[in-house]
Amino acid sequence: MGFTGIEGKVALVTGAAQGIGEAVARALAELGAIVAAVDLNVEGLKELVADLSNHDHQAKEYPANVGDSSAVENIVERIERELGPIEILVNVAGILRVDPIESLSDEDWVETFNVNTNGVFYVSRSVVKRMALRQTGSIVTVGSNATRVPRMHMSAYAASKAAATMFTKCLGLEQSHNHIRCNVVSPGSTDTAMQRALWNSDDEAQGVIAGNIESHRVGIPLGRLAMSSDIADAVVYLISDQARHITMQDLCIDGGATLGN
């Protein structure tokens, strides 16, 4: 059975120029959504939209900083004016700053929350007030399995994602009477540029899969890193009509790394 309820709808995807965001944008476009691709990476957006257009999919790039409230409001208004009412929102944009807490700078902390938490708030707020008038919509925020267990040197990232996760659940509760569903997908280690930035060489994937007792990190029971498409599949499911009775849930896609927590 294929996913339904996506074709012809306008879908705003943040962080769409690379990684999980790109995979989500492609998956939605292939299912017939009209994709509004948002990212600060202008060249990446242009490449994505050009490729989708070459395959007869509908997409348009909208460069924007999700951590800028005014810019977000302007871009959402523009998307609705140019493409139509937004019925799907996927919050993927995120950054990672890795340091021990005593070495973490004020700038790293503030920047992490500005994108990972404030960005989810600004975009969701702007979109949902329009969805509420139409009493329909689906929102998915990409969180992290780092919200479920403490992680070494990832305090800012884990805390910012935890805040975004609970915000999305509260949004789902507040908007349930408007038939707007809000869910979270929490990936574990996924083969993306963000993951590879943590490595010193390409063969470190096996170390991630095996885990490391010194960093209190459990390995991945399924024995593989996730691909961006694995996460995109979960996002698409939660957006689709097949998940029409699911809201305020956090679906962990980590190959069992958090042991079901």
Secondary structure, DSSP 8 states (H G I E B T S, - for coil): ----S-TT-EEEEETTTSHHHHHHHHHHHHTT-EEEEEES-HHHHHHHHHHHHHTT--EEEEE--TT-HHHHHHHHHHHHHHT--EEEEEE---------GGG--HHHHHHHHIIIIIHHHHHHHHHHHHHHHHT-EEEEEE--GGGTS--TT-HHHHHHHHHHHHHHHHHHHHTGGGTEEEEEEEE-SBSSHHHHTT-SSGGGHHHHHH-BGGGTB---TTSS-B-HHHHHHHHHHHHSGGGTT--S-EEEESTTTTTT-
